[in-house]
């Protein structure tokens, strides 16, 4: 997960593309079907970064900082799997979720799943993600 944290801080050589498998599968809480491939996964993760609070602070817990900005509050690691619980606010609504990340033997992400709660937050994120994806697609 060290590379993921470096990416979030903008310090990963090669950027996000360097840590995603070409056939990575992205599972979103706001899209019914799995999204397959590096390009579409990069698009969704970039949109999520812009929607959920921009720069992630991986060292300060969002709940403790009182900022409402994105932050990981719990990390569970087991073998090639990581579960990173996060908190943030979107449109004044509290968002709590998890990133469930699976890597291969080379520490390349092969699956990225996002789960989120409560429902009001999911609805707010869905609307924001749609707008962000549209802006990114245009340019």
Z-matrix of the N, CA and C atoms (Angstrom, degrees):
N
C 1 1.441
C 2 1.530 1 111.36
N 3 1.303 2 116.11 1 -8.90
C 4 1.466 3 118.97 2 179.06
C 5 1.525 4 111.45 3 -56.62
N 6 1.334 5 116.90 4 -42.47
C 7 1.469 6 119.84 5 179.66
C 8 1.527 7 111.54 6 -65.21
N 9 1.327 8 118.04 7 -36.40
C 10 1.468 9 121.36 8 178.49
C 11 1.531 10 109.51 9 -62.43
N 12 1.336 11 116.68 10 -45.35
C 13 1.462 12 120.21 11 179.32
C 14 1.528 13 111.07 12 -64.90
N 15 1.337 14 117.19 13 -39.01
C 16 1.468 15 119.86 14 176.67
C 17 1.529 16 110.38 15 -62.57
N 18 1.333 17 116.29 16 -41.88
C 19 1.473 18 120.52 17 177.49
C 20 1.528 19 110.32 18 -58.94
N 21 1.327 20 117.23 19 -46.11
C 22 1.463 21 120.96 20 -177.94
C 23 1.521 22 111.70 21 -61.66
N 24 1.311 23 116.56 22 -30.82
C 25 1.463 24 121.57 23 178.58
C 26 1.533 25 112.06 24 -86.73
N 27 1.356 26 117.00 25 -2.18
C 28 1.457 27 120.56 26 -178.75
C 29 1.516 28 113.06 27 74.81
N 30 1.324 29 117.05 28 24.98
C 31 1.454 30 121.26 29 -175.17
C 32 1.522 31 113.84 30 -116.26
N 33 1.327 32 118.89 31 10.32
C 34 1.465 33 121.39 32 -177.44
C 35 1.518 34 110.39 33 -89.66
N 36 1.323 35 116.08 34 119.40
C 37 1.461 36 120.08 35 174.49
C 38 1.520 37 108.81 36 -60.42
N 39 1.317 38 116.96 37 129.93
C 40 1.455 39 121.53 38 -178.76
C 41 1.511 40 113.59 39 87.94
N 42 1.328 41 117.33 40 -9.57
C 43 1.451 42 121.49 41 176.71
C 44 1.509 43 114.35 42 62.73
N 45 1.315 44 114.84 43 -166.01
C 46 1.461 45 122.64 44 -176.06
C 47 1.524 46 112.53 45 -57.41
N 48 1.317 47 117.32 46 -40.43
C 49 1.470 48 120.77 47 -177.45
C 50 1.520 49 111.74 48 -57.01
N 51 1.327 50 117.09 49 -32.44
C 52 1.462 51 120.42 50 -176.50
C 53 1.519 52 113.13 51 -70.15
N 54 1.316 53 117.28 52 -16.51
C 55 1.461 54 118.71 53 -177.49
C 56 1.532 55 113.59 54 -111.58
N 57 1.337 56 116.65 55 4.01
C 58 1.469 57 120.69 56 178.49
C 59 1.525 58 110.67 57 -107.03
N 60 1.316 59 116.16 58 131.92
C 61 1.465 60 122.07 59 175.06
C 62 1.535 61 108.48 60 -65.96
N 63 1.317 62 118.72 61 145.53
C 64 1.479 63 119.82 62 178.74
C 65 1.532 64 113.27 63 -55.74
N 66 1.336 65 117.43 64 -30.21
C 67 1.462 66 121.65 65 -178.89
C 68 1.531 67 112.66 66 -106.17
N 69 1.334 68 117.22 67 25.24
C 70 1.459 69 121.14 68 -179.35
C 71 1.525 70 110.23 69 -55.11
N 72 1.321 71 115.37 70 146.33
C 73 1.468 72 122.03 71 176.60
C 74 1.523 73 107.86 72 -111.36
N 75 1.341 74 115.53 73 128.14
C 76 1.457 75 122.17 74 177.90
C 77 1.519 76 108.81 75 -111.25
N 78 1.333 77 116.36 76 126.64
C 79 1.457 78 122.28 77 179.32
C 80 1.522 79 107.89 78 -115.97
N 81 1.317 80 115.61 79 117.75
C 82 1.458 81 123.12 80 -173.52
C 83 1.521 82 111.14 81 -106.37
N 84 1.334 83 117.16 82 148.64
C 85 1.467 84 119.02 83 175.06
C 86 1.530 85 112.58 84 -74.33
N 87 1.326 86 118.06 85 -9.76
C 88 1.460 87 120.43 86 -175.65
C 89 1.529 88 113.34 87 -116.68
N 90 1.337 89 117.11 88 3.32
C 91 1.468 90 121.31 89 178.33
C 92 1.526 91 107.80 90 -128.22
N 93 1.323 92 117.06 91 130.21
C 94 1.459 93 121.80 92 -173.47
C 95 1.518 94 112.78 93 -66.80
N 96 1.327 95 117.89 94 -44.09
C 97 1.461 96 120.85 95 -173.86
C 98 1.525 97 111.70 96 -95.79
N 99 1.328 98 116.68 97 147.69
C 100 1.465 99 119.35 98 174.50
C 101 1.524 100 109.86 99 -61.68
N 102 1.315 101 115.97 100 142.11
C 103 1.459 102 122.36 101 177.19
C 104 1.523 103 106.83 102 -100.54
N 105 1.322 104 117.19 103 126.32
C 106 1.462 105 120.79 104 -173.02
C 107 1.514 106 111.01 105 -115.23
N 108 1.329 107 114.75 106 132.30
C 109 1.455 108 121.12 107 175.32
C 110 1.520 109 113.16 108 115.49
N 111 1.318 110 115.35 109 154.32
C 112 1.468 111 122.15 110 -177.17
C 113 1.524 112 112.17 111 -63.96
N 114 1.331 113 118.58 112 -45.50
C 115 1.465 114 120.90 113 -174.76
C 116 1.526 115 112.23 114 -62.54
N 117 1.328 116 117.42 115 -47.19
C 118 1.462 117 120.31 116 -178.19
C 119 1.529 118 110.28 117 -69.38
N 120 1.326 119 117.00 118 -35.78
C 121 1.463 120 120.29 119 177.73
C 122 1.518 121 110.40 120 -65.66
N 123 1.322 122 117.31 121 -42.03
C 124 1.467 123 120.65 122 177.15
C 125 1.525 124 110.41 123 -61.52
N 126 1.328 125 117.22 124 -40.46
C 127 1.459 126 120.90 125 178.87
C 128 1.528 127 110.94 126 -61.11
N 129 1.337 128 116.75 127 -47.54
C 130 1.464 129 120.68 128 -179.11
C 131 1.524 130 111.74 129 -66.44
N 132 1.329 131 117.85 130 -41.67
C 133 1.462 132 119.92 131 -179.77
C 134 1.525 133 111.30 132 -68.30
N 135 1.322 134 117.36 133 -35.33
C 136 1.460 135 120.72 134 176.23
C 137 1.524 136 110.31 135 -66.17
N 138 1.334 137 116.80 136 -43.92
C 139 1.467 138 120.52 137 177.76
C 140 1.522 139 110.83 138 -63.82
N 141 1.322 140 117.12 139 -39.88
C 142 1.462 141 120.30 140 178.86
C 143 1.525 142 110.74 141 -63.65
N 144 1.319 143 116.81 142 -40.16
C 145 1.459 144 120.38 143 177.99
C 146 1.510 145 111.72 144 -60.39
N 147 1.328 146 116.80 145 -39.50
C 148 1.458 147 120.94 146 178.50
C 149 1.513 148 113.17 147 -74.44
N 150 1.315 149 116.81 148 -27.41
C 151 1.460 150 121.74 149 -177.27
C 152 1.528 151 112.50 150 -85.21
N 153 1.327 152 116.12 151 -40.19
C 154 1.463 153 119.93 152 -171.32
C 155 1.517 154 114.18 153 -89.36
N 156 1.303 155 117.56 154 4.96
C 157 1.450 156 117.13 155 173.35
C 158 1.506 157 115.26 156 131.55
N 159 1.324 158 117.06 157 14.45
C 160 1.452 159 119.26 158 176.13
C 161 1.497 160 112.04 159 69.46
N 162 1.340 161 116.25 160 -130.08
C 163 1.451 162 121.03 161 -175.35
C 164 1.521 163 110.30 162 -64.75
N 165 1.303 164 115.36 163 126.11
C 166 1.458 165 120.35 164 178.44
C 167 1.515 166 109.82 165 -82.41
N 168 1.312 167 115.36 166 137.96
C 169 1.450 168 121.01 167 174.53
C 170 1.517 169 106.45 168 -101.91
N 171 1.313 170 116.53 169 100.97
C 172 1.460 171 120.17 170 -175.13
C 173 1.512 172 111.93 171 -86.23
N 174 1.322 173 117.68 172 -2.39
C 175 1.451 174 119.85 173 -177.93
C 176 1.525 175 112.34 174 -107.15
N 177 1.322 176 118.32 175 -23.01
C 178 1.461 177 121.83 176 -179.63
C 179 1.511 178 108.58 177 -113.18
N 180 1.307 179 116.17 178 127.60
C 181 1.454 180 119.79 179 178.23
C 182 1.515 181 109.29 180 -67.35
N 183 1.327 182 117.01 181 130.46
C 184 1.464 183 121.37 182 -177.70
C 185 1.528 184 110.99 183 -58.78
N 186 1.310 185 116.96 184 -41.58
C 187 1.458 186 120.31 185 -177.07
C 188 1.530 187 111.16 186 -64.66
N 189 1.311 188 116.25 187 -36.25
C 190 1.461 189 119.83 188 -178.76
C 191 1.519 190 111.71 189 -76.88
N 192 1.333 191 116.37 190 -31.37
C 193 1.466 192 119.06 191 -175.97
C 194 1.518 193 112.08 192 -74.74
N 195 1.349 194 116.63 193 -24.84
C 196 1.449 195 120.51 194 -179.53
C 197 1.524 196 113.00 195 74.77
N 198 1.321 197 117.41 196 3.86
C 199 1.461 198 120.55 197 -175.59
C 200 1.519 199 112.84 198 -80.20
N 201 1.322 200 117.04 199 -21.94
C 202 1.454 201 120.34 200 -175.80
C 203 1.506 202 112.49 201 77.72
N 204 1.338 203 117.43 202 -2.73
C 205 1.450 204 121.62 203 178.32
C 206 1.513 205 111.06 204 -74.72
N 207 1.321 206 115.02 205 165.53
C 208 1.459 207 121.31 206 -179.46
C 209 1.514 208 110.64 207 -62.96
N 210 1.319 209 115.62 208 136.57
C 211 1.456 210 120.54 209 174.48
C 212 1.512 211 110.79 210 -161.86
N 213 1.323 212 115.83 211 144.56
C 214 1.463 213 120.68 212 173.63
C 215 1.520 214 108.35 213 -82.45
N 216 1.328 215 115.78 214 135.19
C 217 1.458 216 120.65 215 -178.03
C 218 1.524 217 112.51 216 -114.01
N 219 1.327 218 117.22 217 -14.29
C 220 1.466 219 120.37 218 -179.97
C 221 1.529 220 108.63 219 -154.06
N 222 1.317 221 115.66 220 140.39
C 223 1.456 222 121.38 221 178.00
C 224 1.523 223 108.70 222 -130.66
N 225 1.326 224 115.66 223 129.90
C 226 1.460 225 121.57 224 175.13
C 227 1.524 226 106.72 225 -123.67
N 228 1.326 227 116.11 226 124.08
C 229 1.455 228 121.62 227 -179.38
C 230 1.525 229 109.67 228 -119.43
N 231 1.338 230 115.51 229 135.42
C 232 1.459 231 120.30 230 175.30
C 233 1.518 232 108.33 231 -150.76
N 234 1.304 233 116.62 232 111.42
C 235 1.460 234 120.88 233 179.67
C 236 1.514 235 111.30 234 58.22
N 237 1.326 236 116.14 235 -122.66
C 238 1.466 237 122.68 236 -178.84
C 239 1.529 238 112.68 237 -91.56
N 240 1.334 239 116.94 238 15.21
C 241 1.459 240 120.88 239 -175.48
C 242 1.528 241 111.41 240 -122.57
N 243 1.326 242 114.69 241 145.59
C 244 1.459 243 120.56 242 175.36
C 245 1.519 244 108.49 243 -137.62
N 246 1.331 245 115.33 244 142.25
C 247 1.452 246 121.92 245 172.84
C 248 1.520 247 105.56 246 -123.36
N 249 1.341 248 115.63 247 117.58
C 250 1.451 249 121.66 248 -177.46
C 251 1.526 250 108.38 249 -115.96
N 252 1.324 251 116.86 250 111.13
C 253 1.465 252 120.42 251 179.50
C 254 1.520 253 109.03 252 -84.60
N 255 1.333 254 116.24 253 135.94
C 256 1.459 255 120.49 254 -179.13
C 257 1.520 256 111.57 255 -128.19
N 258 1.339 257 114.11 256 161.09
C 259 1.458 258 122.94 257 172.82
C 260 1.518 259 108.17 258 -136.11
N 261 1.320 260 115.17 259 148.89
C 262 1.459 261 122.11 260 174.06
C 263 1.522 262 107.65 261 -165.91
N 264 1.312 263 117.19 262 -175.07
C 265 1.458 264 121.69 263 170.22
C 266 1.519 265 108.06 264 -130.19
N 267 1.317 266 115.90 265 144.46
C 268 1.464 267 122.98 266 176.10
C 269 1.516 268 106.48 267 -134.30
N 270 1.331 269 116.15 268 123.35
C 271 1.458 270 121.94 269 -177.98
C 272 1.523 271 111.39 270 51.77
N 273 1.321 272 116.88 271 39.96
C 274 1.449 273 122.27 272 178.53
C 275 1.516 274 114.93 273 77.06
N 276 1.336 275 117.23 274 3.47
C 277 1.464 276 120.79 275 -178.92
C 278 1.525 277 110.13 276 -103.62
N 279 1.319 278 115.92 277 133.92
C 280 1.457 279 122.57 278 177.02
C 281 1.522 280 109.55 279 -65.93
N 282 1.324 281 116.63 280 132.06
C 283 1.464 282 122.97 281 177.85
C 284 1.519 283 108.04 282 -121.46
N 285 1.323 284 115.52 283 130.04
C 286 1.465 285 122.39 284 175.46
C 287 1.514 286 106.51 285 -129.10
N 288 1.329 287 116.52 286 131.93
C 289 1.450 288 118.50 287 -179.19
C 290 1.503 289 111.85 288 -159.80
N 291 1.319 290 114.18 289 -178.41
C 292 1.462 291 121.35 290 177.61
C 293 1.516 292 109.84 291 -135.18
N 294 1.324 293 114.41 292 142.58
C 295 1.453 294 122.71 293 166.31
C 296 1.521 295 105.59 294 -101.65
N 297 1.322 296 116.60 295 122.60
C 298 1.463 297 121.49 296 177.75
C 299 1.527 298 105.86 297 -110.60
N 300 1.317 299 115.26 298 114.03
C 301 1.459 300 121.43 299 -170.54
C 302 1.523 301 109.53 300 -117.97
N 303 1.335 302 115.76 301 131.50
C 304 1.459 303 122.10 302 175.54
C 305 1.519 304 108.40 303 -117.08
N 306 1.320 305 115.25 304 133.00
C 307 1.467 306 121.65 305 179.14
C 308 1.523 307 109.95 306 -118.88
N 309 1.317 308 116.50 307 160.08
C 310 1.461 309 120.90 308 173.59
C 311 1.529 310 109.71 309 -90.61
N 312 1.326 311 116.56 310 -172.96
C 313 1.470 312 121.01 311 -178.40
C 314 1.519 313 113.04 312 -62.52
N 315 1.330 314 117.78 313 -21.02
C 316 1.460 315 122.26 314 -179.17
C 317 1.534 316 112.10 315 -94.85
N 318 1.336 317 117.63 316 12.34
C 319 1.462 318 123.88 317 -179.68
C 320 1.531 319 112.20 318 63.86
N 321 1.330 320 116.99 319 29.72
C 322 1.460 321 123.49 320 176.00
C 323 1.531 322 107.71 321 -99.83
N 324 1.327 323 116.97 322 132.31
C 325 1.463 324 121.29 323 -177.36
C 326 1.525 325 110.40 324 -70.17
N 327 1.338 326 115.70 325 124.90
C 328 1.464 327 122.20 326 178.75
C 329 1.526 328 112.33 327 -107.18
N 330 1.345 329 116.33 328 -21.05
C 331 1.467 330 120.61 329 177.03
C 332 1.517 331 108.55 330 -149.19
N 333 1.331 332 114.95 331 137.38
C 334 1.467 333 121.62 332 178.15
C 335 1.522 334 106.80 333 -133.73
N 336 1.324 335 115.82 334 114.03
C 337 1.468 336 121.24 335 -178.12
C 338 1.524 337 108.92 336 -118.03
N 339 1.331 338 116.19 337 134.40
C 340 1.454 339 121.60 338 177.67
C 341 1.525 340 108.37 339 -117.36
N 342 1.316 341 115.49 340 130.17
C 343 1.463 342 121.71 341 174.46
C 344 1.520 343 106.76 342 -124.93
N 345 1.358 344 116.03 343 145.43
C 346 1.451 345 119.72 344 -170.76
C 347 1.524 346 111.22 345 -146.89
N 348 1.332 347 115.04 346 154.21
C 349 1.452 348 123.11 347 176.07
C 350 1.512 349 108.39 348 -150.12
N 351 1.273 350 121.57 349 168.99
C 352 1.465 351 130.73 350 -18.80
C 353 1.537 352 111.32 351 -73.06
N 354 1.320 353 116.13 352 177.82
C 355 1.458 354 121.52 353 -174.98
C 356 1.527 355 112.64 354 -57.78
N 357 1.335 356 118.45 355 -41.53
C 358 1.473 357 120.37 356 178.48
C 359 1.522 358 110.85 357 -58.85
N 360 1.325 359 117.05 358 -37.50
C 361 1.463 360 121.11 359 178.44
C 362 1.522 361 110.85 360 -68.50
N 363 1.324 362 116.46 361 -42.31
C 364 1.467 363 120.28 362 178.81
C 365 1.521 364 109.45 363 -60.03
N 366 1.329 365 117.45 364 -43.38
C 367 1.463 366 120.98 365 179.55
C 368 1.530 367 111.38 366 -63.47
N 369 1.334 368 117.11 367 -42.07
C 370 1.468 369 120.76 368 178.92
C 371 1.526 370 110.68 369 -65.33
N 372 1.325 371 116.66 370 -43.41
C 373 1.472 372 120.63 371 179.28
C 374 1.519 373 109.96 372 -65.18
N 375 1.327 374 117.48 373 -39.52
C 376 1.466 375 121.22 374 179.31
C 377 1.530 376 110.39 375 -58.26
N 378 1.309 377 116.96 376 -46.87
C 379 1.469 378 121.23 377 -179.71
C 380 1.528 379 110.68 378 -64.43
N 381 1.328 380 116.69 379 -45.19
C 382 1.468 381 120.66 380 -179.61
C 383 1.529 382 111.47 381 -65.64
N 384 1.341 383 116.39 382 -41.66
C 385 1.479 384 120.39 383 179.96
C 386 1.523 385 110.28 384 -63.07
N 387 1.324 386 117.65 385 -40.80
C 388 1.459 387 120.38 386 178.71
C 389 1.518 388 111.35 387 -58.78
N 390 1.313 389 115.77 388 -46.16
C 391 1.466 390 120.35 389 179.20
C 392 1.526 391 111.36 390 -65.34
N 393 1.320 392 117.22 391 -41.24
C 394 1.466 393 121.64 392 -179.38
C 395 1.530 394 110.51 393 -66.57
N 396 1.323 395 117.51 394 -42.92
C 397 1.467 396 120.75 395 178.22
C 398 1.516 397 111.37 396 -61.77
N 399 1.326 398 115.86 397 -39.82
C 400 1.473 399 119.86 398 177.66
C 401 1.518 400 110.92 399 -62.61
N 402 1.324 401 117.61 400 -44.36
C 403 1.471 402 120.87 401 178.72
C 404 1.530 403 110.89 402 -63.75
N 405 1.323 404 117.45 403 -42.38
C 406 1.459 405 120.17 404 -179.57
C 407 1.526 406 111.76 405 -66.47
N 408 1.329 407 117.09 406 -36.66
C 409 1.455 408 121.22 407 -179.84
C 410 1.530 409 111.29 408 -66.75
N 411 1.327 410 116.50 409 -31.95
C 412 1.472 411 121.07 410 -179.96
C 413 1.517 412 112.19 411 -77.37
N 414 1.317 413 114.45 412 -22.65
C 415 1.374 414 109.79 413 178.52
C 416 1.372 415 134.13 414 161.64
